[in-house]
Amino acid sequence: MAEEFIKKLITDLEQMSAPELEDALPAAVDKMRNHVTKIALSQIPILLEKTIDKLLEIDTAQLAQKIPEISENFMELLWEGITALAEQSEEMQSLLEKTRDMNVNIEASDSPFRGHFSVSGGKLSGSSTFFHFKDEDYRIMGPTRVLLELLTGRLFMGFSNPEIQTAGHSGFAAFVAPVVKGVASLIRAR
């Protein structure tokens, strides 16, 4: 049932023009968040990639400013899906077991798009909430579009990338970057 729902939703979204997307995406992301289970997300990882692809086709920052709940709903959907996919990926599990525990905030500079991910005891989790600065080990900041590109592996973290700003102890970068790269590989998996 959920698998059919996802396939239809992806097909519908793929056929929409940019103006239609701006009208349809908030409701689509809300439907996904409310109707798609972890099991369905783990069976169809393309849902995350296609949703981000569609968000990149429009001015997501402007849409998130008009409808802030799309950011929250998308981040909840994203991290629910990533958590499920990470649990099924031997490569990601191996990476997480070698990674130190950390709390990483993600914050857009041009919209309310924000959230976090955590690595704790070899497990990855995340949501639309934000760690208080005293509990944050690292922060990734940039325009909404850049953060979406980062999460899909179209853009990489690094000192040579002026579009991404970071805050936190520089020693954490060596742990954060591989996890972000792993998240991107889960999203882009086929």
C-alpha positions in Angstrom: 0.0 0.0 0.0 2.7 2.5 1.1 4.9 1.4 -1.8 2.1 2.1 -4.4 1.4 5.5 -2.7 5.1 6.5 -3.0 5.4 5.4 -6.6 2.2 7.4 -7.5 3.5 10.5 -5.6 6.9 10.4 -7.3 5.2 10.0 -10.7 2.9 12.9 -10.0 5.7 15.2 -8.8 7.9 14.3 -11.7 5.3 15.5 -14.2 4.8 18.9 -12.6 6.2 22.2 -13.8 8.0 24.5 -11.3 4.9 26.6 -10.6 2.8 23.5 -10.0 5.5 22.1 -7.7 5.5 25.2 -5.5 1.8 24.7 -4.9 1.9 20.9 -4.6 5.1 20.2 -2.6 4.0 21.4 0.8 1.0 19.0 0.7 3.1 16.2 -0.8 5.8 16.4 1.9 3.1 16.5 4.5 1.4 13.4 3.0 4.7 11.6 2.9 5.5 12.4 6.5 2.1 11.2 7.7 1.7 8.1 5.5 5.1 6.7 4.8 6.6 4.3 7.3 10.2 3.5 7.9 9.7 0.2 6.1 8.4 1.8 3.0 11.2 4.4 3.0 13.8 1.7 3.3 12.3 -0.2 0.4 12.2 2.9 -1.8 15.1 5.2 -1.1 14.5 7.0 -4.3 11.7 8.9 -2.6 14.2 11.0 -0.7 16.3 11.7 -3.8 13.3 12.6 -5.9 11.8 14.9 -3.3 15.1 16.7 -3.0 15.5 16.9 -6.7 12.1 18.6 -6.9 13.0 21.0 -4.0 16.0 21.9 -6.1 13.9 22.8 -9.1 12.1 25.6 -7.2 13.1 28.4 -4.9 12.9 26.3 -1.8 14.1 29.1 0.4 11.2 31.3 -0.7 8.7 28.5 -0.3 10.0 27.7 3.2 9.7 31.3 4.2 6.0 31.3 3.0 5.2 27.9 4.4 7.7 27.2 7.3 6.2 23.8 8.2 7.5 22.4 4.9 11.0 22.6 6.3 10.0 20.8 9.5 8.0 18.1 7.7 10.8 17.6 5.2 13.5 17.3 7.8 11.4 14.8 9.8 10.8 12.7 6.7 14.4 13.0 5.7 15.9 11.8 9.0 13.2 9.1 9.5 14.2 7.7 6.1 18.0 8.2 6.6 17.8 6.4 10.0 16.0 3.5 8.4 18.4 3.3 5.5 21.4 3.6 7.7 20.3 0.7 9.8 20.2 -1.5 6.7 23.5 -0.4 5.2 26.5 -2.4 6.3 28.8 0.3 5.0 27.1 3.1 7.0 26.9 0.9 10.1 30.7 0.3 9.8 31.3 4.1 9.5 29.0 5.0 12.4 30.7 2.4 14.7 34.1 4.1 14.0 32.7 7.7 14.4 32.7 9.5 17.7 29.4 10.6 19.3 28.4 14.1 18.1 25.5 16.5 17.7 25.5 18.5 14.4 23.1 21.3 13.6 22.2 22.2 10.0 21.0 25.7 9.4 20.0 27.6 6.3 20.9 31.2 6.1 18.0 32.2 3.9 15.0 30.2 5.2 13.7 28.4 8.3 15.2 25.2 6.9 17.1 23.6 9.8 17.5 20.5 11.8 20.2 18.2 13.2 21.7 14.8 13.1 23.3 12.9 15.9 25.7 10.0 16.1 25.4 8.2 19.4 26.6 4.7 20.2 27.1 3.9 16.6 23.5 4.9 15.7 22.4 7.8 13.5 19.4 9.9 14.2 18.1 13.3 13.3 15.1 15.6 13.2 13.9 19.1 12.5 14.8 20.3 16.0 17.9 22.3 16.8 20.4 21.6 19.5 21.1 24.4 22.0 24.5 25.8 21.2 26.0 24.3 24.4 25.0 20.8 23.2 26.1 21.3 19.7 29.5 19.9 18.6 29.4 21.2 15.1 27.2 23.4 12.8 26.8 23.4 9.1 25.4 26.6 7.6 24.6 27.9 4.1 21.8 28.8 1.7 18.9 26.3 1.6 19.9 25.2 -2.0 23.5 24.5 -0.9 22.4 22.4 2.1 20.1 20.3 -0.1 23.0 19.8 -2.6 25.3 18.8 0.3 22.8 16.2 1.5 22.6 14.6 -1.9 26.3 14.6 -2.6 26.2 17.3 -5.4 28.4 19.5 -3.2 31.0 18.4 -0.7 32.2 19.7 2.6 35.7 21.1 2.8 37.7 24.1 3.4 37.8 25.0 -0.3 34.0 25.2 -0.5 33.0 28.9 0.2 29.3 28.1 0.0 29.3 26.1 3.2 30.1 27.6 6.5 30.9 25.6 9.6 31.2 26.3 13.3 32.7 24.1 16.0 35.9 22.5 16.8 37.9 21.8 13.7 38.6 18.3 14.9 35.0 17.4 14.4 35.2 18.0 10.6 37.0 14.8 10.2 34.0 12.9 11.7 31.2 15.1 10.3 32.3 15.0 6.6 32.2 11.2 6.2 28.8 11.0 7.9 27.4 13.7 5.5 29.0 11.8 2.6 27.4 8.6 3.9 24.0 10.3 4.1 24.3 11.5 0.5 25.2 8.0 -0.7 22.1 6.6 1.1 19.9 9.2 -0.6 21.5 8.6 -4.0 21.5 4.8 -3.7 19.7 2.9 -6.5 
